[in-house]
Amino acid sequence: MKKFRFKIVLIVALIALGLYFLYPTYADYQNTKSIEKTLNERSELLKSQNPNIDEERLDKYLNQFEDSLKNADPSIKKEREKRIKLGLDLQGGMYVVLEVNTLKLLEKLAKNPDENFAEMIKQTNDVVRISEEPVVDVFTEIASRKGIRLSRYFGEIRDDDDKITEMLRSQANDAVNRAVEIIRNRIDQYGVSEPSIHVSGSRRIIVELPGIAKEEEARQLLQGTALLEFNIVKDPEFTFGVLEKVNKVLAGKPLEDTTKVDTSVSASDESDIAEDTTQKDPNQMTPEEFAKEYPLYSVAMPNPQSQTADLFVRESDRQKVDRMLNRDDVVNILPKDIKFIWSAKSEFFAEGQPIYRLYCVKAAPELTGGVITDARATLDPQNSAPIVTMEMNSDGARDWARITGTNIDKRISIILDGQSFSAPVVRNKITGGFSQIEGIGDLDEAKLLEIVLKAGALPAPVDIIEERTVGPSLGQDSIRQGVTSALIGGLLVIIFMFLYYRFAGGIADFAVIINVFFILSVLAGFGATLTLPGIAGIILTIGMAVDANVLVNERVREELNTGKTIKAAIDSGYSKAFSAIFDGNITTFFTGIILYQFGSGPIQGFALTLMIGIAATLFTQLVITRLIFDIFVERGGKPNFG
């Protein structure tokens, strides 16, 4: 057995690793079942206690309750993220192809456009409408054929066509990147899990939104104009006063449920709670007393080392804070000219959770992003720190000088689509429309801010050119049919192999099961997405794995018929079958590489599972089954090959 030790350890380690990767999928399945059961019970309870509740309110409450269940246990989200991802065809959702209108960008960049320019735009549109050629390349080629220099419309008069063409390409790519960032930001806010956003070609963006069912909302989400605003952050003294009022309103009240069924704490109970704790020093309170007396501060704490009143909130508590601030009794005491804004990304991590910042800003923006003409991320030449420079047009420069002049030493929050990306401090009055933003963590963060600032003046509209909706029922049907066909096919193969090859057939069946286990483990471990074509790839792989077993078993049979011992027959059988198995699988593997490289969407899903399946087939057939036979023979057994 010592000579097999390495193989045994390797196989056991790989199986253990596979179980580690697949456990989140199993846990997510159990969590989903548990949450569905809880929601159904909750729904029935609400209907029984409030028969007149309308569907919209019921759905809204159940959605909030589901979110609170998921946020209460961070492991639910972690296991969801690590499970085998299902493609759009398996769980339903929307598939949208967007196209950045680069022609509009050229029209906007052109100076003194005339009839010739309009004619070239029209000809370019005729070409790109039926092809995926880059708009800039088509336009410059048409201009070249007409003998018109690009400097007539773009750049400087001394610039040659190559330089201007490169500039236009850069502007077109920049517009696509900005559109991608805006769409990604909006989808994150919308709460779509496992979205897929990627650029296709020179101007198209493919967006897959699994699980989304409201088409109109998704359409508005993707096509709406990006709104960039500059809002003054309120002074700490003012903000702390507001937060104190919020805590007083919330003190002693139940917060998890605002519907009638769960408001079980009576007014007398609330007054008792308040009476018990209001006279105590907060530092002497127990955590439970502090949470009852200062509900908001129990989940959203200001930084005592900071001179601001910004609150810092764990990701799992964000929705709880939102529910507190959106309660009717809280909204009634908040000043109408303020609003609370979340930071676009986490500030840092604590206890394994991202921490977000919550700003209190003036509700009305001082300025909108339409006045920004350019933004650039770079390094400060004096200290090499990342900075972002920002330029505005003449109207924006005038307003910016007024705003910064009256708000020196205050912070101005840069807000895109309702999320704050930065809140720099105004050091002095900024005139001329040229600003510099400092205090940025790294160059990547600076580049993100550059994109955000440019997004406020999105130069090219985004059009939906293809849209498909896959209903959840269709996805469920696909899953059921795919799994059923795989189970029936696999079961028939297992029965046949066992009846025809006896013991050797049983080993082959075990190898096929391990094969599928390895495929699913790799999909989960590398975060790949399982699609319906992917299931087809797994079924094809099962067939190829069985074929490999048949080759080996038949060769061993032939060797046994020549009178060789069982050990010699197995050695010779594997040796003679190796070339056929290896050649057939390797050629198919290269076919999978080609399909993956040049295909897209479902074709890539099929190719990926096929390649993983081939690698698993070679390992299970040439290593695992061979090891089992060797150990069996080593112990004096004589495997039956039928």
C-alpha positions as CSV (number, residue, x, y, z in Angstrom):
1,M,0.0,0.0,0.0
2,K,2.9,2.4,0.6
3,K,3.5,2.7,-3.2
4,F,0.0,4.0,-3.6
5,R,0.2,6.4,-0.7
6,F,0.8,9.5,-2.9
7,K,-2.1,8.8,-5.1
8,I,-4.4,8.0,-2.2
9,V,-3.5,11.3,-0.4
10,L,-3.9,13.2,-3.7
11,I,-7.4,11.8,-4.4
12,V,-8.5,12.3,-0.8
13,A,-7.2,15.9,-0.8
14,L,-9.0,16.7,-4.0
15,I,-12.3,15.2,-2.8
16,A,-11.9,17.2,0.5
17,L,-11.3,20.3,-1.5
18,G,-14.3,19.6,-3.7
19,L,-16.5,19.2,-0.6
20,Y,-15.2,22.5,0.7
21,F,-16.1,24.3,-2.5
22,L,-19.5,22.6,-2.8
23,Y,-20.6,23.1,0.8
24,P,-21.7,26.7,0.3
25,T,-24.0,25.5,-2.5
26,Y,-25.6,23.0,-0.2
27,A,-25.8,25.6,2.6
28,D,-27.4,28.1,0.3
29,Y,-30.0,25.6,-0.8
30,Q,-30.9,24.9,2.8
31,N,-31.0,28.7,3.6
32,T,-33.2,29.3,0.6
33,K,-35.6,26.6,1.7
34,S,-35.7,27.9,5.2
35,I,-36.3,31.6,4.1
36,E,-39.0,30.5,1.8
37,K,-40.7,28.6,4.5
38,T,-40.4,31.5,6.9
39,L,-41.8,34.0,4.3
40,N,-44.7,31.7,3.6
41,E,-45.6,31.5,7.3
42,R,-45.2,35.2,7.7
43,S,-47.4,35.9,4.7
44,E,-50.1,33.6,6.0
45,L,-49.9,35.3,9.5
46,L,-50.2,38.8,8.0
47,K,-53.1,37.8,5.9
48,S,-54.9,36.2,8.8
49,Q,-54.3,39.2,11.1
50,N,-54.9,41.8,8.4
51,P,-57.3,40.4,5.8
52,N,-57.5,43.8,3.9
53,I,-53.8,44.1,3.3
54,D,-53.2,44.7,-0.4
55,E,-50.7,42.7,-2.4
56,E,-48.3,45.7,-3.0
57,R,-48.0,46.4,0.7
58,L,-47.6,42.7,1.5
59,D,-44.9,42.3,-1.1
60,K,-43.1,45.3,0.2
61,Y,-43.2,44.1,3.8
62,L,-42.1,40.5,2.8
63,N,-39.2,42.0,0.8
64,Q,-38.1,44.0,3.8
65,F,-38.5,41.0,6.1
66,E,-36.5,38.8,3.7
67,D,-33.7,41.4,3.6
68,S,-33.7,41.6,7.4
69,L,-33.5,37.8,7.6
70,K,-30.5,37.8,5.3
71,N,-28.8,40.7,7.0
72,A,-29.3,39.1,10.4
73,D,-27.0,36.3,9.4
74,P,-24.0,37.4,7.3
75,S,-23.2,33.8,6.5
76,I,-26.3,33.6,4.2
77,K,-24.8,36.3,2.0
78,K,-21.3,34.7,2.0
79,E,-22.6,31.3,1.1
80,R,-24.8,32.8,-1.6
81,E,-21.7,34.4,-3.1
82,K,-19.7,31.2,-3.0
83,R,-22.3,28.8,-4.3
84,I,-22.4,27.6,-7.9
85,K,-23.6,30.6,-9.9
86,L,-26.6,29.9,-12.1
87,G,-26.9,31.5,-15.5
88,L,-29.8,33.6,-16.7
89,D,-31.3,30.6,-18.5
90,L,-31.5,28.7,-15.2
91,Q,-33.0,31.3,-12.8
92,G,-34.7,33.8,-15.1
93,G,-34.0,37.5,-15.4
94,M,-33.1,40.0,-18.1
95,Y,-30.5,40.0,-20.9
96,V,-29.9,43.4,-22.3
97,V,-27.5,44.6,-25.0
98,L,-26.8,48.4,-24.8
99,E,-25.0,50.4,-27.3
100,V,-23.1,53.7,-26.6
101,N,-24.2,56.1,-29.4
102,T,-20.7,57.1,-30.5
103,L,-22.1,59.0,-33.5
104,K,-23.7,61.4,-31.1
105,L,-20.3,61.7,-29.4
106,L,-18.7,62.7,-32.7
107,E,-21.4,65.2,-33.4
108,K,-20.8,66.8,-29.9
109,L,-17.0,66.9,-30.3
110,A,-17.1,68.4,-33.8
111,K,-16.5,72.1,-34.3
112,N,-18.2,73.9,-37.1
113,P,-20.0,70.9,-38.5
114,D,-21.3,71.5,-42.0
115,E,-23.2,69.6,-44.7
116,N,-20.2,67.4,-45.5
117,F,-19.9,66.4,-41.9
118,A,-23.6,65.6,-41.7
119,E,-23.3,63.5,-44.9
120,M,-20.3,61.6,-43.4
121,I,-22.2,61.0,-40.2
122,K,-25.1,59.6,-42.3
123,Q,-22.9,57.3,-44.3
124,T,-21.2,56.1,-41.1
125,N,-24.5,55.4,-39.5
126,D,-25.5,53.3,-42.6
127,V,-22.4,51.2,-42.1
128,V,-22.4,50.7,-38.4
129,R,-26.1,50.1,-38.2
130,I,-25.6,46.6,-39.8
131,S,-22.1,45.9,-38.5
132,E,-20.1,46.0,-35.4
133,E,-17.2,48.0,-36.9
134,P,-15.8,50.8,-34.7
135,V,-17.6,54.0,-35.5
136,V,-14.4,56.1,-35.4
137,D,-12.7,53.8,-37.9
138,V,-15.6,53.9,-40.3
139,F,-15.9,57.7,-40.0
140,T,-12.2,58.3,-40.5
141,E,-12.2,56.0,-43.5
142,I,-15.1,57.8,-45.1
143,A,-13.4,61.1,-44.5
144,S,-10.2,59.8,-46.0
145,R,-12.0,58.6,-49.2
146,K,-13.5,62.1,-49.5
147,G,-10.1,63.7,-49.1
148,I,-11.3,65.7,-46.0
149,R,-8.8,66.3,-43.2
150,L,-10.1,65.4,-39.8
151,S,-8.6,68.7,-38.4
152,R,-11.4,70.5,-40.2
153,Y,-13.7,69.3,-37.5
154,F,-11.6,68.0,-34.6
155,G,-8.4,69.0,-32.8
156,E,-6.0,71.7,-34.0
157,I,-5.3,72.7,-37.5
158,R,-1.7,71.4,-37.3
159,D,-2.8,67.9,-36.0
160,D,-2.5,65.1,-38.5
161,D,-5.3,62.5,-39.1
162,D,-3.5,59.8,-37.2
163,K,-3.3,61.9,-34.0
164,I,-6.9,63.0,-34.3
165,T,-8.1,59.4,-35.0
166,E,-6.3,58.2,-31.9
167,M,-7.9,61.0,-29.8
168,L,-11.4,60.1,-31.1
169,R,-10.8,56.4,-30.3
170,S,-9.7,57.4,-26.8
171,Q,-12.9,59.5,-26.3
172,A,-15.1,56.7,-27.6
173,N,-13.5,54.1,-25.3
174,D,-13.8,56.6,-22.4
175,A,-17.5,57.0,-23.1
176,V,-18.0,53.2,-23.0
177,N,-16.0,52.9,-19.7
178,R,-18.0,55.7,-18.1
179,A,-21.3,54.1,-19.2
180,V,-20.2,50.7,-17.7
181,E,-19.3,52.4,-14.4
182,I,-22.6,54.2,-14.2
183,I,-24.6,51.0,-15.0
184,R,-22.6,49.0,-12.5
185,N,-23.2,51.6,-9.9
186,R,-26.9,51.6,-10.5
187,I,-27.2,47.9,-10.5
188,D,-25.4,47.7,-7.2
189,Q,-27.8,50.1,-5.7
190,Y,-30.8,48.2,-7.2
191,G,-29.6,45.1,-5.3
192,V,-29.4,42.6,-8.2
193,S,-27.3,39.7,-7.1
194,E,-24.7,38.1,-9.5
195,P,-25.1,40.7,-12.3
196,S,-22.9,40.2,-15.3
197,I,-21.7,43.4,-17.1
198,H,-19.1,43.3,-19.8
199,V,-18.1,45.2,-22.9
200,S,-18.6,43.5,-26.3
201,G,-16.8,45.0,-29.3
202,S,-16.0,48.7,-29.4
203,R,-19.3,50.2,-28.2
204,R,-21.7,47.5,-26.9
205,I,-22.3,46.6,-23.3
206,I,-23.9,43.3,-22.4
207,V,-25.8,43.2,-19.1
208,E,-27.3,40.1,-17.5
209,L,-29.6,40.6,-14.5
210,P,-30.5,37.2,-13.0
211,G,-33.6,37.2,-10.9
212,I,-34.9,40.6,-12.0
213,A,-38.6,40.5,-13.1
214,K,-39.6,44.2,-13.4
215,E,-38.7,45.0,-16.9
216,E,-39.7,48.7,-16.9
217,E,-37.7,49.4,-13.7
218,A,-34.7,47.6,-15.2
219,R,-35.0,49.6,-18.4
220,Q,-35.1,52.9,-16.5
221,L,-32.2,51.7,-14.4
222,L,-30.0,51.1,-17.5
223,Q,-31.0,54.1,-19.6
224,G,-31.6,56.9,-17.2
225,T,-29.3,59.9,-17.3
226,A,-26.6,59.9,-14.6
227,L,-27.1,62.5,-12.0
228,L,-24.0,64.1,-10.5
229,E,-24.5,66.6,-7.7
230,F,-22.4,68.6,-5.4
231,N,-24.0,69.0,-2.0
232,I,-22.7,70.8,1.1
233,V,-22.1,68.5,4.1
234,K,-23.9,69.9,7.1
235,D,-21.9,71.1,10.1
236,P,-21.2,68.6,12.9
237,E,-23.1,70.7,15.5
238,F,-26.2,70.7,13.3
239,T,-25.9,67.0,12.5
240,F,-25.4,65.9,16.0
241,G,-28.5,67.9,17.0
242,V,-30.5,66.1,14.4
243,L,-29.2,62.7,15.4
244,E,-30.1,63.4,19.1
245,K,-33.7,64.1,18.0
246,V,-33.8,60.9,16.0
247,N,-32.6,58.9,18.9
248,K,-35.2,60.4,21.2
249,V,-38.0,59.6,18.7
250,L,-36.8,56.0,18.4
251,A,-36.0,55.4,22.0
252,G,-37.7,52.3,23.4
253,K,-39.7,51.5,20.2
254,P,-39.6,48.3,18.2
255,L,-37.7,48.9,15.0
256,E,-37.8,45.6,13.1
257,D,-41.4,45.8,12.0
258,T,-43.6,48.8,11.3
259,T,-46.7,46.8,10.4
260,K,-49.5,46.2,12.9
261,V,-48.8,42.6,13.6
262,D,-45.5,43.1,15.3
263,T,-46.0,46.3,17.2
264,S,-46.5,44.3,20.4
265,V,-44.7,46.6,22.8
266,S,-47.3,48.7,24.5
267,A,-47.0,52.4,25.2
268,S,-46.6,51.8,28.9
269,D,-43.8,49.4,28.2
270,E,-42.1,52.0,26.1
271,S,-42.4,54.7,28.8
272,D,-41.1,52.2,31.3
273,I,-38.1,51.5,29.2
274,A,-37.4,55.2,28.7
275,E,-37.9,55.9,32.3
276,D,-35.5,53.2,33.3
277,T,-32.6,54.5,31.2
278,T,-32.9,58.2,30.6
279,Q,-31.3,59.2,33.8
280,K,-28.2,57.0,33.3
281,D,-24.9,57.9,31.9
282,P,-24.5,56.2,28.5
283,N,-21.1,54.9,29.6
284,Q,-22.8,53.0,32.5
285,M,-25.5,51.4,30.4
286,T,-25.5,47.8,29.4
287,P,-25.5,47.2,25.6
288,E,-29.2,46.4,25.7
289,E,-30.0,49.6,27.6
290,F,-27.9,51.7,25.3
291,A,-29.7,50.1,22.2
292,K,-33.1,51.0,23.7
293,E,-32.1,54.5,24.7
294,Y,-30.0,55.3,21.6
295,P,-31.2,53.0,18.8
296,L,-29.5,54.8,16.0
297,Y,-26.2,55.1,17.8
298,S,-26.3,51.4,18.6
299,V,-25.9,50.6,14.9
300,A,-24.5,53.8,13.5
301,M,-21.7,55.4,15.5
302,P,-19.8,58.6,14.8
303,N,-16.0,58.5,15.1
304,P,-15.0,60.2,18.3
305,Q,-11.5,60.9,16.9
306,S,-13.0,62.7,13.9
307,Q,-14.1,66.3,13.7
308,T,-17.1,65.3,11.6
309,A,-20.5,64.0,12.5
310,D,-20.5,61.2,9.8
311,L,-21.8,57.9,11.0
312,F,-20.1,54.6,10.4
313,V,-22.3,51.6,9.8
314,R,-21.7,47.9,9.3
315,E,-22.9,46.5,6.0
316,S,-25.4,44.2,7.8
317,D,-26.9,47.2,9.6
318,R,-27.4,49.5,6.6
319,Q,-31.0,48.5,5.9
320,K,-31.8,48.7,9.6
321,V,-30.5,52.4,9.6
322,D,-32.5,53.1,6.4
323,R,-35.7,51.7,8.1
324,M,-35.0,53.9,11.2
325,L,-34.5,57.1,9.1
326,N,-37.5,56.3,6.8
327,R,-40.0,55.8,9.6
328,D,-42.9,58.4,9.5
329,D,-42.2,59.6,13.0
330,V,-38.5,60.2,12.2
331,V,-39.2,61.8,8.9
332,N,-41.6,64.2,10.6
333,I,-38.9,65.6,12.9
334,L,-36.1,65.8,10.2
335,P,-35.5,69.2,8.7
336,K,-36.8,69.3,5.1
337,D,-33.6,70.7,3.7
338,I,-31.3,67.8,4.6
339,K,-30.9,64.2,3.5
340,F,-28.7,61.3,4.5
341,I,-26.4,59.8,1.8
342,W,-24.4,56.6,2.0
343,S,-20.8,56.4,0.8
344,A,-20.5,54.6,-2.5
345,K,-18.0,52.1,-1.2
346,S,-16.9,50.9,2.2
347,E,-14.4,53.0,4.2
348,F,-12.7,50.1,5.9
349,F,-13.3,46.6,7.4
350,A,-14.0,45.8,11.0
351,E,-14.8,42.3,12.4
352,G,-14.9,40.9,8.9
353,Q,-17.5,43.4,7.7
354,P,-17.2,46.4,5.4
355,I,-18.0,49.7,7.2
356,Y,-19.9,52.4,5.2
357,R,-20.1,56.1,6.0
358,L,-23.4,58.0,6.3
359,Y,-23.3,61.7,5.4
360,C,-25.8,64.4,6.4
361,V,-26.0,66.8,3.5
362,K,-28.1,69.7,2.2
363,A,-31.0,68.2,0.2
364,A,-30.6,70.8,-2.6
365,P,-27.4,70.5,-4.7
366,E,-25.2,73.5,-5.0
367,L,-24.2,72.4,-8.5
368,T,-24.8,69.6,-10.9
369,G,-22.3,67.6,-13.0
370,G,-23.4,69.0,-16.4
371,V,-20.9,71.9,-16.0
372,I,-17.9,69.6,-15.8
373,T,-15.9,69.6,-19.0
374,D,-13.0,67.3,-18.0
375,A,-11.6,65.4,-15.1
376,R,-8.3,63.6,-14.8
377,A,-6.7,61.3,-12.2
378,T,-3.0,61.9,-11.7
379,L,-0.2,62.2,-9.1
380,D,0.6,65.4,-7.3
381,P,4.0,66.5,-8.6
382,Q,4.9,67.8,-5.2
383,N,4.3,64.8,-3.0
384,S,3.3,62.0,-5.5
385,A,-0.1,61.7,-3.8
386,P,-3.1,60.7,-6.0
387,I,-5.3,63.7,-6.9
388,V,-8.1,64.4,-9.3
389,T,-8.1,67.6,-11.3
390,M,-11.5,68.9,-12.5
391,E,-12.4,71.6,-15.1
392,M,-15.8,73.3,-15.5
393,N,-17.3,75.5,-18.3
394,S,-17.7,79.2,-17.8
395,D,-21.1,79.0,-16.1
396,G,-19.9,76.3,-13.8
397,A,-16.7,78.2,-13.0
398,R,-18.7,81.3,-12.0
399,D,-21.0,79.3,-9.7
400,W,-18.1,77.2,-8.3
401,A,-16.2,80.3,-7.3
402,R,-19.3,81.6,-5.5
403,I,-20.0,78.2,-3.8
404,T,-16.4,77.6,-2.7
405,G,-16.0,81.2,-1.6
406,T,-18.9,81.0,0.9
407,N,-18.1,77.5,2.1
408,I,-14.4,77.6,3.0
409,D,-13.4,74.8,5.4
410,K,-16.6,73.0,4.8
411,R,-17.0,69.8,2.9
412,I,-18.7,69.3,-0.4
413,S,-20.0,65.8,-1.2
414,I,-19.7,64.5,-4.7
415,I,-22.8,62.5,-5.3
416,L,-23.6,60.2,-8.3
417,D,-27.0,58.6,-8.5
418,G,-27.6,59.1,-4.8
419,Q,-24.2,57.8,-3.5
420,S,-21.4,59.9,-2.2
421,F,-18.0,59.1,-3.8
422,S,-16.0,61.8,-2.0
423,A,-16.4,64.7,0.3
424,P,-13.4,67.0,0.0
425,V,-12.8,70.0,2.2
426,V,-12.9,73.5,0.5
427,R,-9.6,75.1,1.4
428,N,-10.1,78.4,-0.5
429,K,-12.1,80.1,-3.1
430,I,-11.7,78.4,-6.4
431,T,-11.8,80.6,-9.5
432,G,-11.3,79.8,-13.1
433,G,-13.2,76.5,-13.0
434,F,-10.1,74.5,-12.3
435,S,-10.2,72.4,-9.1
436,Q,-8.0,69.8,-7.5
437,I,-9.3,67.1,-5.2
438,E,-6.9,65.8,-2.6
439,G,-6.9,63.2,0.2
440,I,-7.6,60.3,-2.1
441,G,-6.5,56.8,-0.9
442,D,-4.8,55.5,-4.0
443,L,-4.6,56.0,-7.8
444,D,-7.4,53.4,-8.4
445,E,-9.7,55.4,-6.2
446,A,-8.7,58.6,-8.1
447,K,-9.5,57.0,-11.4
448,L,-12.9,55.9,-10.1
449,L,-13.5,59.5,-9.0
450,E,-12.4,60.7,-12.5
451,I,-15.0,58.4,-14.1
452,V,-17.7,59.6,-11.6
453,L,-17.0,63.2,-12.4
454,K,-17.1,62.7,-16.1
455,A,-20.3,60.7,-15.8
456,G,-22.1,63.8,-14.8
457,A,-21.6,65.0,-18.4
458,L,-22.2,61.8,-20.2
459,P,-21.3,62.7,-23.8
460,A,-23.0,59.9,-25.6
461,P,-26.5,58.4,-25.0
462,V,-26.9,54.7,-24.3
463,D,-29.6,52.8,-26.4
464,I,-31.0,49.4,-25.7
465,I,-30.7,47.4,-29.0
466,E,-31.6,44.0,-27.7
467,E,-33.6,42.9,-24.7
468,R,-34.7,39.4,-23.7
469,T,-36.6,38.3,-20.6
470,V,-36.4,34.8,-19.3
471,G,-39.2,34.1,-16.8
472,P,-38.4,32.2,-13.6
473,S,-40.9,29.5,-14.6
474,L,-38.9,28.9,-17.8
475,G,-35.7,28.8,-15.8
476,Q,-37.2,26.2,-13.4
477,D,-38.5,24.2,-16.3
478,S,-35.0,24.2,-17.8
479,I,-33.4,23.1,-14.5
480,R,-36.0,20.4,-14.1
481,Q,-35.6,19.1,-17.6
482,G,-31.8,19.3,-17.6
483,V,-31.5,17.6,-14.2
484,T,-34.1,14.9,-15.1
485,S,-32.4,14.1,-18.4
486,A,-29.0,13.9,-16.7
487,L,-30.4,11.6,-14.0
488,I,-32.2,9.3,-16.4
489,G,-29.3,9.1,-18.8
490,G,-26.8,8.6,-16.0
491,L,-28.9,6.0,-14.3
492,L,-29.3,4.0,-17.5
493,V,-25.6,4.1,-18.1
494,I,-24.8,3.0,-14.6
495,I,-27.2,0.1,-14.8
496,F,-25.8,-1.0,-18.2
497,M,-22.2,-0.7,-17.1
498,F,-22.8,-2.7,-14.0
499,L,-24.8,-5.5,-15.8
500,Y,-22.3,-5.7,-18.6
501,Y,-19.0,-5.4,-16.9
502,R,-19.9,-6.4,-13.3
503,F,-17.3,-5.3,-10.8
504,A,-15.4,-3.3,-13.4
505,G,-18.7,-1.6,-14.4
506,G,-19.3,-0.7,-10.8
507,I,-15.8,1.0,-10.7
508,A,-16.7,2.8,-13.9
509,D,-20.0,4.1,-12.3
510,F,-18.1,5.3,-9.3
511,A,-15.6,7.1,-11.6
512,V,-18.5,8.8,-13.5
513,I,-20.0,10.1,-10.2
514,I,-16.7,11.4,-9.0
515,N,-16.3,13.0,-12.4
516,V,-19.5,15.0,-12.1
517,F,-18.5,15.9,-8.5
518,F,-15.2,17.3,-9.7
519,I,-16.9,19.3,-12.4
520,L,-19.3,21.0,-10.0
521,S,-16.5,21.6,-7.5
522,V,-14.4,23.4,-10.1
523,L,-17.4,25.5,-11.2
524,A,-18.0,26.5,-7.6
525,G,-14.3,27.0,-6.7
526,F,-13.6,29.3,-9.6
527,G,-16.9,31.2,-9.5
528,A,-17.9,30.0,-13.0
529,T,-21.6,30.1,-14.0
530,L,-23.6,27.0,-14.7
531,T,-25.9,27.5,-17.7
532,L,-28.2,25.2,-19.6
533,P,-25.6,24.6,-22.3
534,G,-23.2,23.9,-19.4
535,I,-25.5,21.1,-18.3
536,A,-25.3,19.8,-21.9
537,G,-21.5,19.8,-21.6
538,I,-21.7,17.8,-18.3
539,I,-24.0,15.2,-20.0
540,L,-21.6,15.0,-23.0
541,T,-18.7,14.6,-20.5
542,I,-20.5,11.7,-18.8
543,G,-20.8,10.0,-22.2
544,M,-17.1,10.5,-22.9
545,A,-16.1,9.2,-19.4
546,V,-18.2,6.0,-20.0
547,D,-16.6,5.6,-23.4
548,A,-13.2,5.8,-21.8
549,N,-14.2,3.1,-19.3
550,V,-15.5,0.9,-22.1
551,L,-12.2,1.2,-24.0
552,V,-10.2,0.1,-20.9
553,N,-12.5,-2.7,-19.9
554,E,-12.6,-4.2,-23.5
555,R,-8.8,-4.0,-23.7
556,V,-8.5,-5.8,-20.4
557,R,-10.9,-8.4,-21.5
558,E,-8.9,-9.0,-24.7
559,E,-5.7,-9.4,-22.6
560,L,-7.5,-11.8,-20.2
561,N,-8.6,-13.9,-23.2
562,T,-4.9,-14.4,-24.2
563,G,-4.3,-16.1,-20.9
564,K,-2.5,-13.2,-19.0
565,T,-2.8,-12.8,-15.3
566,I,-5.3,-10.2,-14.0
567,K,-2.5,-7.8,-13.1
568,A,-0.7,-8.1,-16.4
569,A,-4.1,-7.8,-18.2
570,I,-4.9,-4.6,-16.4
571,D,-1.5,-3.1,-17.0
572,S,-1.6,-4.0,-20.7
573,G,-5.3,-2.9,-21.0
574,Y,-4.6,0.6,-19.6
575,S,-1.5,0.9,-21.7
576,K,-3.2,0.0,-24.9
577,A,-6.3,2.1,-24.2
578,F,-4.3,5.2,-23.1
579,S,-3.5,6.6,-26.5
580,A,-7.1,6.3,-27.8
581,I,-8.5,7.9,-24.6
582,F,-5.8,10.6,-24.5
583,D,-6.1,11.5,-28.2
584,G,-9.9,11.7,-28.2
585,N,-10.1,13.8,-25.1
586,I,-7.2,16.2,-26.0
587,T,-8.7,16.9,-29.5
588,T,-12.0,17.6,-27.9
589,F,-10.3,19.8,-25.3
590,F,-8.7,21.9,-28.0
591,T,-12.1,22.2,-29.7
592,G,-13.4,23.5,-26.3
593,I,-10.6,26.1,-26.2
594,I,-11.6,27.4,-29.7
595,L,-15.3,27.5,-28.8
596,Y,-14.5,29.4,-25.6
597,Q,-12.1,31.8,-27.3
598,F,-14.3,32.7,-30.2
599,G,-17.8,32.0,-28.9
600,S,-19.9,34.0,-26.5
601,G,-22.6,33.5,-23.8
602,P,-24.1,30.0,-24.0
603,I,-21.3,28.7,-26.3
604,Q,-18.7,29.7,-23.7
605,G,-20.7,28.0,-21.0
606,F,-20.8,24.8,-22.9
607,A,-17.1,25.0,-23.8
608,L,-16.1,25.7,-20.2
609,T,-17.9,22.7,-18.7
610,L,-16.7,20.5,-21.5
611,M,-13.0,21.4,-20.8
612,I,-13.4,20.9,-17.1
613,G,-15.2,17.6,-17.7
614,I,-12.4,16.4,-20.0
615,A,-9.8,17.2,-17.4
616,A,-11.9,15.4,-14.7
617,T,-12.4,12.4,-17.0
618,L,-8.7,11.9,-17.6
619,F,-8.0,12.1,-13.9
620,T,-10.8,9.8,-12.8
621,Q,-10.2,7.3,-15.6
622,L,-6.4,7.1,-15.6
623,V,-5.7,7.7,-11.9
624,I,-8.7,6.8,-9.7
625,T,-10.0,3.7,-11.5
626,R,-6.5,2.4,-12.1
627,L,-5.7,2.9,-8.4
628,I,-8.8,1.0,-7.3
629,F,-7.9,-2.0,-9.6
630,D,-4.3,-1.9,-8.4
631,I,-5.3,-2.0,-4.7
632,F,-7.8,-4.7,-5.4
633,V,-5.2,-6.9,-7.2
634,E,-2.5,-6.1,-4.6
635,R,-4.8,-7.6,-1.9
636,G,-5.3,-10.8,-3.9
637,G,-8.6,-10.0,-5.5
638,K,-9.6,-10.7,-9.0
639,P,-11.9,-8.1,-10.5
640,N,-14.7,-9.3,-12.7
641,F,-14.7,-7.6,-16.1
642,G,-18.0,-9.3,-17.2
